[in-house]
Amino acid sequence: MSEQPKKPLPFVANFAAGAIAGVSEILTFYPLDVVKTRMQLSTEKSQGFVGTFRNIVKEEGAGRLYRGLVPPLLLEAPKRAVKFAANDFWGKTYLDLSGEKKMTQQLSILTGCSAGATESFVVVPFELVKIRLQDKNSTYAGPIDVVKQIIKKEGILGMYNGMESTFWRHIWWNGGYFGCIFQVRAMLPEAKTQQGTLFNNFISGAVGGFVGTMINTPFDVVKSRIQSAPRIPGVAPKYDWTYPSLAIIAREEGVGALYKGFVPKVLRLAPGGGVLLLVVEFTLGIFRQALGPPYI
């Protein structure tokens, strides 16, 4: 009797695995995100990762490293869930459209970019609130105060300030992340044990996180600049559309400024990408065992 192929896990399993993984990652690495944002918003000569970290603790207290934690924490569950569920959906869709039986690297990159585009629509309001709270000059009382003031001064659509830049940031990161995961997994020795599988997942996720960060950091810098500045009616913002803003930063501050915050960002997203994939695959494995055949 021929072996029956494994049945894909239901949407709720991918949703839950992505949510659990996202919360695990952000609780571990959040202070690095605060340092990254501070470095990106500064138009002065960079103090570097260590200098920025030290100044935040010295001048504002260690608690400031968790300023703005609530919005991303609330966001991580739906964000990561949408990321992996969308990646699963687009992967199956592109396989059907292409006629391929197995995922190729080209399809993996296309799938990742499509998942990133899908994810970007969910994250913008949360990212906006987080950036406003992480800014050194922030005077907001908390997340609710940010939302109230944005809606009052900029209207409900003000909550989607930075939508276009977020769209590009997520497309490029997800394309690099999922594309690398596919390639690195293919290069690693086949795992013979569960521990070996988890190790391979961590390595491929970490490499994917590093490459995704290399590609998308300039877009992240622009997004932070766009979202940090409140919109004033009748006044054209300095940073508005993504690609013109990239040119402005490169011209005024040098090309290197497009990689401000790279060190804390990669310190978070390289191992964070590994942790993310590790937890996702581990959680999906638990679901497969619980559901039994034909999911195993």
Phi and psi in degrees as GROMACS dihedral restraints (atoms count N, CA, C in turn):
[ dihedral_restraints ]
;  ai    aj    ak    al  type     phi  dphi    fc
    3     4     5     6     1   -72.8    20    10
    4     5     6     7     1   147.5    20    10
    6     7     8     9     1   -71.8    20    10
    7     8     9    10     1   130.9    20    10
    9    10    11    12     1   -74.8    20    10
   10    11    12    13     1   136.2    20    10
   12    13    14    15     1   -67.2    20    10
   13    14    15    16     1   149.9    20    10
   15    16    17    18     1   -66.5    20    10
   16    17    18    19     1   137.8    20    10
   18    19    20    21     1   -84.5    20    10
   19    20    21    22     1   137.1    20    10
   21    22    23    24     1   -60.8    20    10
   22    23    24    25     1   142.8    20    10
   24    25    26    27     1   -66.7    20    10
   25    26    27    28     1   149.4    20    10
   27    28    29    30     1   -65.7    20    10
   28    29    30    31     1   162.2    20    10
   30    31    32    33     1   -54.4    20    10
   31    32    33    34     1   -41.3    20    10
   33    34    35    36     1   -62.4    20    10
   34    35    36    37     1   -30.6    20    10
   36    37    38    39     1   -69.5    20    10
   37    38    39    40     1   -45.2    20    10
   39    40    41    42     1   -64.4    20    10
   40    41    42    43     1   -38.0    20    10
   42    43    44    45     1   -62.4    20    10
   43    44    45    46     1   -48.8    20    10
   45    46    47    48     1   -66.3    20    10
   46    47    48    49     1   -40.5    20    10
   48    49    50    51     1   -63.8    20    10
   49    50    51    52     1   -42.9    20    10
   51    52    53    54     1   -64.4    20    10
   52    53    54    55     1   -38.8    20    10
   54    55    56    57     1   -65.7    20    10
   55    56    57    58     1   -47.6    20    10
   57    58    59    60     1   -61.8    20    10
   58    59    60    61     1   -42.9    20    10
   60    61    62    63     1   -63.9    20    10
   61    62    63    64     1   -43.0    20    10
   63    64    65    66     1   -63.4    20    10
   64    65    66    67     1   -44.8    20    10
   66    67    68    69     1   -64.7    20    10
   67    68    69    70     1   -40.4    20    10
   69    70    71    72     1   -60.6    20    10
   70    71    72    73     1   -43.6    20    10
   72    73    74    75     1   -67.1    20    10
   73    74    75    76     1   -44.1    20    10
   75    76    77    78     1   -71.6    20    10
   76    77    78    79     1   -35.9    20    10
   78    79    80    81     1   -65.1    20    10
   79    80    81    82     1   -28.6    20    10
   81    82    83    84     1   -80.7    20    10
   82    83    84    85     1   -39.2    20    10
   84    85    86    87     1  -117.0    20    10
   85    86    87    88     1     7.5    20    10
   87    88    89    90     1   -57.5    20    10
   88    89    90    91     1   -42.6    20    10
   90    91    92    93     1   -54.6    20    10
   91    92    93    94     1   -31.6    20    10
   93    94    95    96     1   -65.2    20    10
   94    95    96    97     1   -31.0    20    10
   96    97    98    99     1   -69.6    20    10
   97    98    99   100     1   -36.8    20    10
   99   100   101   102     1   -65.0    20    10
  100   101   102   103     1   -45.3    20    10
  102   103   104   105     1   -62.1    20    10
  103   104   105   106     1   -42.8    20    10
  105   106   107   108     1   -58.2    20    10
  106   107   108   109     1   -46.5    20    10
  108   109   110   111     1   -64.6    20    10
  109   110   111   112     1   -41.6    20    10
  111   112   113   114     1   -59.6    20    10
  112   113   114   115     1   -42.2    20    10
  114   115   116   117     1   -66.5    20    10
  115   116   117   118     1   -37.9    20    10
  117   118   119   120     1   -71.0    20    10
  118   119   120   121     1   -33.3    20    10
  120   121   122   123     1   -79.5    20    10
  121   122   123   124     1   -19.7    20    10
  123   124   125   126     1   -76.5    20    10
  124   125   126   127     1   129.9    20    10
  126   127   128   129     1   -97.4    20    10
  127   128   129   130     1     1.9    20    10
  129   130   131   132     1   -91.6    20    10
  130   131   132   133     1   175.7    20    10
  132   133   134   135     1   -60.0    20    10
  133   134   135   136     1   133.2    20    10
  135   136   137   138     1   -64.7    20    10
  136   137   138   139     1   137.4    20    10
  138   139   140   141     1   -86.7    20    10
  139   140   141   142     1    -3.9    20    10
  141   142   143   144     1    83.2    20    10
  142   143   144   145     1   167.9    20    10
  144   145   146   147     1   -61.1    20    10
  145   146   147   148     1   -50.5    20    10
  147   148   149   150     1   -65.5    20    10
  148   149   150   151     1   -43.1    20    10
  150   151   152   153     1   -63.0    20    10
  151   152   153   154     1   -42.6    20    10
  153   154   155   156     1   -65.3    20    10
  154   155   156   157     1   -44.0    20    10
  156   157   158   159     1   -60.4    20    10
  157   158   159   160     1   -46.0    20    10
  159   160   161   162     1   -64.0    20    10
  160   161   162   163     1   -41.5    20    10
  162   163   164   165     1   -66.5    20    10
  163   164   165   166     1   -38.7    20    10
  165   166   167   168     1   -60.8    20    10
  166   167   168   169     1   -47.3    20    10
  168   169   170   171     1   -66.5    20    10
  169   170   171   172     1   -42.0    20    10
  171   172   173   174     1   -69.0    20    10
  172   173   174   175     1   -45.7    20    10
  174   175   176   177     1   -89.5    20    10
  175   176   177   178     1   -27.7    20    10
  177   178   179   180     1  -123.7    20    10
  178   179   180   181     1   -10.3    20    10
  180   181   182   183     1    94.4    20    10
  181   182   183   184     1   153.4    20    10
  183   184   185   186     1   -62.7    20    10
  184   185   186   187     1   -28.8    20    10
  186   187   188   189     1   -61.1    20    10
  187   188   189   190     1   -24.2    20    10
  189   190   191   192     1   -65.4    20    10
  190   191   192   193     1   -21.6    20    10
  192   193   194   195     1   -67.8    20    10
  193   194   195   196     1   -12.5    20    10
  195   196   197   198     1  -113.7    20    10
  196   197   198   199     1    14.5    20    10
  198   199   200   201     1   -65.4    20    10
  199   200   201   202     1   128.7    20    10
  201   202   203   204     1    84.5    20    10
  202   203   204   205     1    15.3    20    10
  204   205   206   207     1   -67.6    20    10
  205   206   207   208     1   -34.9    20    10
  207   208   209   210     1   -59.6    20    10
  208   209   210   211     1   -50.4    20    10
  210   211   212   213     1   -57.4    20    10
  211   212   213   214     1   -49.2    20    10
  213   214   215   216     1   -67.1    20    10
  214   215   216   217     1   -29.9    20    10
  216   217   218   219     1   -67.0    20    10
  217   218   219   220     1   -41.6    20    10
  219   220   221   222     1   -66.2    20    10
  220   221   222   223     1   -32.1    20    10
  222   223   224   225     1   -78.2    20    10
  223   224   225   226     1   -34.0    20    10
  225   226   227   228     1   -56.9    20    10
  226   227   228   229     1   -41.3    20    10
  228   229   230   231     1   -60.3    20    10
  229   230   231   232     1   -57.6    20    10
  231   232   233   234     1   -66.1    20    10
  232   233   234   235     1   -33.6    20    10
  234   235   236   237     1   -64.6    20    10
  235   236   237   238     1   -54.0    20    10
  237   238   239   240     1   -67.7    20    10
  238   239   240   241     1   -36.6    20    10
  240   241   242   243     1   -61.4    20    10
  241   242   243   244     1   -45.4    20    10
  243   244   245   246     1   -64.3    20    10
  244   245   246   247     1   -40.8    20    10
  246   247   248   249     1   -56.0    20    10
  247   248   249   250     1   -53.5    20    10
  249   250   251   252     1   -77.9    20    10
  250   251   252   253     1   -33.3    20    10
  252   253   254   255     1   -67.2    20    10
  253   254   255   256     1   -41.7    20    10
  255   256   257   258     1   -66.3    20    10
  256   257   258   259     1   -39.0    20    10
  258   259   260   261     1   -62.2    20    10
  259   260   261   262     1   -40.2    20    10
  261   262   263   264     1   -65.5    20    10
  262   263   264   265     1   -44.3    20    10
  264   265   266   267     1   -63.8    20    10
  265   266   267   268     1   -50.3    20    10
  267   268   269   270     1   -67.8    20    10
  268   269   270   271     1   -34.0    20    10
  270   271   272   273     1   -60.1    20    10
  271   272   273   274     1   -47.2    20    10
  273   274   275   276     1   -65.8    20    10
  274   275   276   277     1   -38.8    20    10
  276   277   278   279     1   -63.1    20    10
  277   278   279   280     1   -46.8    20    10
  279   280   281   282     1   -70.2    20    10
  280   281   282   283     1   -31.9    20    10
  282   283   284   285     1   -63.9    20    10
  283   284   285   286     1   -43.3    20    10
  285   286   287   288     1   -64.3    20    10
  286   287   288   289     1   -43.8    20    10
  288   289   290   291     1   -68.9    20    10
  289   290   291   292     1   -35.0    20    10
  291   292   293   294     1   -85.1    20    10
  292   293   294   295     1   -20.2    20    10
  294   295   296   297     1    82.3    20    10
  295   296   297   298     1     1.9    20    10
  297   298   299   300     1   -73.5    20    10
  298   299   300   301     1   148.2    20    10
  300   301   302   303     1   -93.8    20    10
  301   302   303   304     1   -25.7    20    10
  303   304   305   306     1  -126.4    20    10
  304   305   306   307     1   152.5    20    10
  306   307   308   309     1   -67.6    20    10
  307   308   309   310     1   133.3    20    10
  309   310   311   312     1  -105.1    20    10
  310   311   312   313     1   168.1    20    10
  312   313   314   315     1   -64.6    20    10
  313   314   315   316     1   -38.5    20    10
  315   316   317   318     1   -61.8    20    10
  316   317   318   319     1   -43.8    20    10
  318   319   320   321     1   -68.2    20    10
  319   320   321   322     1   -33.9    20    10
  321   322   323   324     1   -65.5    20    10
  322   323   324   325     1   -41.4    20    10
  324   325   326   327     1   -66.0    20    10
  325   326   327   328     1   -44.6    20    10
  327   328   329   330     1   -61.7    20    10
  328   329   330   331     1   -40.8    20    10
  330   331   332   333     1   -62.9    20    10
  331   332   333   334     1   -45.2    20    10
  333   334   335   336     1   -62.5    20    10
  334   335   336   337     1   -43.2    20    10
  336   337   338   339     1   -61.9    20    10
  337   338   339   340     1   -42.0    20    10
  339   340   341   342     1   -66.6    20    10
  340   341   342   343     1   -38.8    20    10
  342   343   344   345     1   -65.6    20    10
  343   344   345   346     1   -38.7    20    10
  345   346   347   348     1   -64.4    20    10
  346   347   348   349     1   -41.5    20    10
  348   349   350   351     1   -62.3    20    10
  349   350   351   352     1   -41.4    20    10
  351   352   353   354     1   -63.2    20    10
  352   353   354   355     1   -45.1    20    10
  354   355   356   357     1   -64.0    20    10
  355   356   357   358     1   -34.4    20    10
  357   358   359   360     1   -60.8    20    10
  358   359   360   361     1   -31.8    20    10
  360   361   362   363     1   -67.3    20    10
  361   362   363   364     1   -25.5    20    10
  363   364   365   366     1   -82.7    20    10
  364   365   366   367     1   -35.7    20    10
  366   367   368   369     1   -87.3    20    10
  367   368   369   370     1   -20.2    20    10
  369   370   371   372     1   -53.8    20    10
  370   371   372   373     1   -52.8    20    10
  372   373   374   375     1   -60.4    20    10
  373   374   375   376     1   -38.9    20    10
  375   376   377   378     1   -67.7    20    10
  376   377   378   379     1   -42.5    20    10
  378   379   380   381     1   -62.3    20    10
  379   380   381   382     1   -40.3    20    10
  381   382   383   384     1   -61.2    20    10
  382   383   384   385     1   -47.8    20    10
  384   385   386   387     1   -63.4    20    10
  385   386   387   388     1   -41.7    20    10
  387   388   389   390     1   -62.1    20    10
  388   389   390   391     1   -46.6    20    10
  390   391   392   393     1   -62.5    20    10
  391   392   393   394     1   -42.9    20    10
  393   394   395   396     1   -62.9    20    10
  394   395   396   397     1   -34.9    20    10
  396   397   398   399     1   -77.7    20    10
  397   398   399   400     1   -32.3    20    10
  399   400   401   402     1   -77.4    20    10
  400   401   402   403     1   -20.4    20    10
  402   403   404   405     1   -57.6    20    10
  403   404   405   406     1   135.4    20    10
  405   406   407   408     1   -58.0    20    10
  406   407   408   409     1   -33.5    20    10
  408   409   410   411     1   -89.8    20    10
  409   410   411   412     1    10.3    20    10
  411   412   413   414     1   -63.4    20    10
  412   413   414   415     1   133.9    20    10
  414   415   416   417     1  -118.2    20    10
  415   416   417   418     1     9.4    20    10
  417   418   419   420     1   -69.6    20    10
  418   419   420   421     1   145.6    20    10
  420   421   422   423     1   -75.4    20    10
  421   422   423   424     1   -25.3    20    10
  423   424   425   426     1   169.3    20    10
  424   425   426   427     1  -176.0    20    10
  426   427   428   429     1   -56.3    20    10
  427   428   429   430     1   -43.1    20    10
  429   430   431   432     1   -64.6    20    10
  430   431   432   433     1   -39.1    20    10
  432   433   434   435     1   -64.1    20    10
  433   434   435   436     1   -38.0    20    10
  435   436   437   438     1   -60.9    20    10
  436   437   438   439     1   -48.4    20    10
  438   439   440   441     1   -60.9    20    10
  439   440   441   442     1   -46.4    20    10
  441   442   443   444     1   -59.9    20    10
  442   443   444   445     1   -45.6    20    10
  444   445   446   447     1   -71.1    20    10
  445   446   447   448     1   -36.8    20    10
  447   448   449   450     1   -63.5    20    10
  448   449   450   451     1   -47.8    20    10
  450   451   452   453     1   -63.8    20    10
  451   452   453   454     1   -39.5    20    10
  453   454   455   456     1   -65.4    20    10
  454   455   456   457     1   -43.8    20    10
  456   457   458   459     1   -92.5    20    10
  457   458   459   460     1   -30.3    20    10
  459   460   461   462     1  -118.8    20    10
  460   461   462   463     1    -6.0    20    10
  462   463   464   465     1    85.1    20    10
  463   464   465   466     1   170.0    20    10
  465   466   467   468     1   -61.8    20    10
  466   467   468   469     1   -33.4    20    10
  468   469   470   471     1   -70.4    20    10
  469   470   471   472     1   -15.0    20    10
  471   472   473   474     1   -61.9    20    10
  472   473   474   475     1   -22.4    20    10
  474   475   476   477     1   -69.3    20    10
  475   476   477   478     1   -13.1    20    10
  477   478   479   480     1  -109.1    20    10
  478   479   480   481     1    23.1    20    10
  480   481   482   483     1   -62.0    20    10
  481   482   483   484     1   127.2    20    10
  483   484   485   486     1    91.1    20    10
  484   485   486   487     1    13.6    20    10
  486   487   488   489     1   -59.0    20    10
  487   488   489   490     1   -47.4    20    10
  489   490   491   492     1   -64.4    20    10
  490   491   492   493     1   -41.9    20    10
  492   493   494   495     1   -69.6    20    10
  493   494   495   496     1   -34.6    20    10
  495   496   497   498     1   -65.6    20    10
  496   497   498   499     1   -38.9    20    10
  498   499   500   501     1   -56.2    20    10
  499   500   501   502     1   -49.4    20    10
  501   502   503   504     1   -67.8    20    10
  502   503   504   505     1   -39.9    20    10
  504   505   506   507     1   -58.6    20    10
  505   506   507   508     1   -44.4    20    10
  507   508   509   510     1   -76.2    20    10
  508   509   510   511     1   -34.3    20    10
  510   511   512   513     1   -60.2    20    10
  511   512   513   514     1   -50.4    20    10
  513   514   515   516     1   -70.3    20    10
  514   515   516   517     1   -36.6    20    10
  516   517   518   519     1   -68.4    20    10
  517   518   519   520     1   -47.0    20    10
  519   520   521   522     1   -66.8    20    10
  520   521   522   523     1   -37.0    20    10
  522   523   524   525     1   -61.5    20    10
  523   524   525   526     1   -46.1    20    10
  525   526   527   528     1   -67.4    20    10
  526   527   528   529     1   -41.1    20    10
  528   529   530   531     1   -64.3    20    10
  529   530   531   532     1   -57.8    20    10
  531   532   533   534     1   -71.9    20    10
  532   533   534   535     1   -32.4    20    10
  534   535   536   537     1   -63.7    20    10
  535   536   537   538     1   -41.6    20    10
  537   538   539   540     1   -70.3    20    10
  538   539   540   541     1   -38.7    20    10
  540   541   542   543     1   -55.7    20    10
  541   542   543   544     1   -44.8    20    10
  543   544   545   546     1   -60.9    20    10
  544   545   546   547     1   -47.8    20    10
  546   547   548   549     1   -68.7    20    10
  547   548   549   550     1   -44.1    20    10
  549   550   551   552     1   -67.0    20    10
  550   551   552   553     1   -41.2    20    10
  552   553   554   555     1   -57.7    20    10
  553   554   555   556     1   -40.0    20    10
  555   556   557   558     1   -67.5    20    10
  556   557   558   559     1   -29.1    20    10
  558   559   560   561     1   -84.8    20    10
  559   560   561   562     1   -26.0    20    10
  561   562   563   564     1   -74.6    20    10
  562   563   564   565     1   150.2    20    10
  564   565   566   567     1   -59.7    20    10
  565   566   567   568     1   146.0    20    10
  567   568   569   570     1   -63.3    20    10
  568   569   570   571     1   130.7    20    10
  570   571   572   573     1   -74.4    20    10
  571   572   573   574     1   135.1    20    10
  573   574   575   576     1  -100.6    20    10
  574   575   576   577     1   -16.0    20    10
  576   577   578   579     1  -131.0    20    10
  577   578   579   580     1   168.9    20    10
  579   580   581   582     1   -64.7    20    10
  580   581   582   583     1   -38.0    20    10
  582   583   584   585     1   -62.7    20    10
  583   584   585   586     1   -38.7    20    10
  585   586   587   588     1   -65.3    20    10
  586   587   588   589     1   -39.1    20    10
  588   589   590   591     1   -64.0    20    10
  589   590   591   592     1   -43.6    20    10
  591   592   593   594     1   -64.8    20    10
  592   593   594   595     1   -38.6    20    10
  594   595   596   597     1   -63.6    20    10
  595   596   597   598     1   -45.7    20    10
  597   598   599   600     1   -60.7    20    10
  598   599   600   601     1   -39.7    20    10
  600   601   602   603     1   -64.7    20    10
  601   602   603   604     1   -40.5    20    10
  603   604   605   606     1   -65.3    20    10
  604   605   606   607     1   -45.0    20    10
  606   607   608   609     1   -63.4    20    10
  607   608   609   610     1   -47.9    20    10
  609   610   611   612     1   -65.8    20    10
  610   611   612   613     1   -37.4    20    10
  612   613   614   615     1   -68.0    20    10
  613   614   615   616     1   -38.1    20    10
  615   616   617   618     1   -67.3    20    10
  616   617   618   619     1   -43.3    20    10
  618   619   620   621     1   -63.8    20    10
  619   620   621   622     1   -42.9    20    10
  621   622   623   624     1   -61.2    20    10
  622   623   624   625     1   -39.8    20    10
  624   625   626   627     1   -65.2    20    10
  625   626   627   628     1   -37.8    20    10
  627   628   629   630     1   -66.4    20    10
  628   629   630   631     1   -48.6    20    10
  630   631   632   633     1   -65.8    20    10
  631   632   633   634     1   -42.7    20    10
  633   634   635   636     1   -59.2    20    10
  634   635   636   637     1   -38.3    20    10
  636   637   638   639     1   -68.5    20    10
  637   638   639   640     1   -40.2    20    10
  639   640   641   642     1   -58.1    20    10
  640   641   642   643     1   -41.5    20    10
  642   643   644   645     1   -75.3    20    10
  643   644   645   646     1   -40.4    20    10
  645   646   647   648     1  -101.3    20    10
  646   647   648   649     1    -3.6    20    10
  648   649   650   651     1   -56.7    20    10
  649   650   651   652     1   -45.2    20    10
  651   652   653   654     1   -56.8    20    10
  652   653   654   655     1   -36.8    20    10
  654   655   656   657     1   -71.4    20    10
  655   656   657   658     1   -31.1    20    10
  657   658   659   660     1   -70.5    20    10
  658   659   660   661     1   -39.0    20    10
  660   661   662   663     1   -60.0    20    10
  661   662   663   664     1   -47.5    20    10
  663   664   665   666     1   -61.5    20    10
  664   665   666   667     1   -43.7    20    10
  666   667   668   669     1   -59.6    20    10
  667   668   669   670     1   -43.3    20    10
  669   670   671   672     1   -63.2    20    10
  670   671   672   673     1   -41.7    20    10
  672   673   674   675     1   -64.7    20    10
  673   674   675   676     1   -44.4    20    10
  675   676   677   678     1   -63.6    20    10
  676   677   678   679     1   -44.1    20    10
  678   679   680   681     1   -78.4    20    10
  679   680   681   682     1   -19.9    20    10
  681   682   683   684     1   -77.3    20    10
  682   683   684   685     1   -23.5    20    10
  684   685   686   687     1   -98.1    20    10
  685   686   687   688     1   119.6    20    10
  687   688   689   690     1   -61.4    20    10
  688   689   690   691     1   144.3    20    10
  690   691   692   693     1   -79.3    20    10
  691   692   693   694     1   130.2    20    10
  693   694   695   696     1  -112.6    20    10
  694   695   696   697     1   122.1    20    10
  696   697   698   699     1   -53.6    20    10
  697   698   699   700     1   131.8    20    10
  699   700   701   702     1    84.6    20    10
  700   701   702   703     1    -5.2    20    10
  702   703   704   705     1  -115.2    20    10
  703   704   705   706     1   121.4    20    10
  705   706   707   708     1   -74.1    20    10
  706   707   708   709     1   124.9    20    10
  708   709   710   711     1   -68.4    20    10
  709   710   711   712     1   149.0    20    10
  711   712   713   714     1   -64.8    20    10
  712   713   714   715     1   -43.3    20    10
  714   715   716   717     1  -109.9    20    10
  715   716   717   718     1   119.2    20    10
  717   718   719   720     1  -130.8    20    10
  718   719   720   721     1   -78.0    20    10
  720   721   722   723     1   -86.3    20    10
  721   722   723   724     1   149.3    20    10
  723   724   725   726     1   -60.1    20    10
  724   725   726   727     1   -58.3    20    10
  726   727   728   729     1   -69.0    20    10
  727   728   729   730     1   -39.8    20    10
  729   730   731   732     1   -61.2    20    10
  730   731   732   733     1   -35.3    20    10
  732   733   734   735     1   -68.3    20    10
  733   734   735   736     1   -35.7    20    10
  735   736   737   738     1   -58.6    20    10
  736   737   738   739     1   -42.9    20    10
  738   739   740   741     1   -66.4    20    10
  739   740   741   742     1   -39.2    20    10
  741   742   743   744     1   -62.8    20    10
  742   743   744   745     1   -47.3    20    10
  744   745   746   747     1   -63.9    20    10
  745   746   747   748     1   -44.1    20    10
  747   748   749   750     1   -63.2    20    10
  748   749   750   751     1   -38.5    20    10
  750   751   752   753     1   -72.2    20    10
  751   752   753   754     1   -42.3    20    10
  753   754   755   756     1   -85.1    20    10
  754   755   756   757     1   -33.0    20    10
  756   757   758   759     1  -119.6    20    10
  757   758   759   760     1    -5.1    20    10
  759   760   761   762     1    95.7    20    10
  760   761   762   763     1   154.8    20    10
  762   763   764   765     1   -60.9    20    10
  763   764   765   766     1   -33.5    20    10
  765   766   767   768     1   -59.6    20    10
  766   767   768   769     1   -25.7    20    10
  768   769   770   771     1   -64.8    20    10
  769   770   771   772     1   -21.5    20    10
  771   772   773   774     1   -70.7    20    10
  772   773   774   775     1   -11.2    20    10
  774   775   776   777     1  -113.7    20    10
  775   776   777   778     1    23.1    20    10
  777   778   779   780     1   -62.1    20    10
  778   779   780   781     1   135.9    20    10
  780   781   782   783     1    82.5    20    10
  781   782   783   784     1     6.8    20    10
  783   784   785   786     1   -63.3    20    10
  784   785   786   787     1   -42.7    20    10
  786   787   788   789     1   -61.3    20    10
  787   788   789   790     1   -54.9    20    10
  789   790   791   792     1   -64.2    20    10
  790   791   792   793     1   -31.0    20    10
  792   793   794   795     1   -65.9    20    10
  793   794   795   796     1   -44.9    20    10
  795   796   797   798     1   -74.4    20    10
  796   797   798   799     1   -32.0    20    10
  798   799   800   801     1   -63.9    20    10
  799   800   801   802     1   -29.1    20    10
  801   802   803   804     1   -83.7    20    10
  802   803   804   805     1   -49.1    20    10
  804   805   806   807     1   -85.7    20    10
  805   806   807   808     1   -19.3    20    10
  807   808   809   810     1   -73.4    20    10
  808   809   810   811     1   -62.7    20    10
  810   811   812   813     1   -65.7    20    10
  811   812   813   814     1   -31.1    20    10
  813   814   815   816     1   -62.9    20    10
  814   815   816   817     1   -39.1    20    10
  816   817   818   819     1   -64.0    20    10
  817   818   819   820     1   -35.7    20    10
  819   820   821   822     1   -67.1    20    10
  820   821   822   823     1   -45.9    20    10
  822   823   824   825     1   -60.5    20    10
  823   824   825   826     1   -42.6    20    10
  825   826   827   828     1   -57.8    20    10
  826   827   828   829     1   -52.6    20    10
  828   829   830   831     1   -67.0    20    10
  829   830   831   832     1   -37.6    20    10
  831   832   833   834     1   -60.2    20    10
  832   833   834   835     1   -48.9    20    10
  834   835   836   837     1   -67.8    20    10
  835   836   837   838     1   -39.8    20    10
  837   838   839   840     1   -59.6    20    10
  838   839   840   841     1   -51.8    20    10
  840   841   842   843     1   -66.1    20    10
  841   842   843   844     1   -37.5    20    10
  843   844   845   846     1   -64.0    20    10
  844   845   846   847     1   -43.5    20    10
  846   847   848   849     1   -67.0    20    10
  847   848   849   850     1   -41.6    20    10
  849   850   851   852     1   -62.8    20    10
  850   851   852   853     1   -34.9    20    10
  852   853   854   855     1   -63.1    20    10
  853   854   855   856     1   -38.9    20    10
  855   856   857   858     1   -64.3    20    10
  856   857   858   859     1   -41.4    20    10
  858   859   860   861     1   -62.4    20    10
  859   860   861   862     1   -41.4    20    10
  861   862   863   864     1   -63.5    20    10
  862   863   864   865     1   -42.5    20    10
  864   865   866   867     1   -64.8    20    10
  865   866   867   868     1   -39.4    20    10
  867   868   869   870     1   -68.8    20    10
  868   869   870   871     1   -38.5    20    10
  870   871   872   873     1   -80.9    20    10
  871   872   873   874     1   -24.7    20    10
  873   874   875   876     1    70.6    20    10
  874   875   876   877     1  -167.7    20    10
  876   877   878   879     1   -57.1    20    10
  877   878   879   880     1   144.8    20    10
  879   880   881   882     1   -94.6    20    10
  880   881   882   883     1    24.0    20    10
  882   883   884   885     1   -86.3    20    10
  883   884   885   886     1   -18.6    20    10
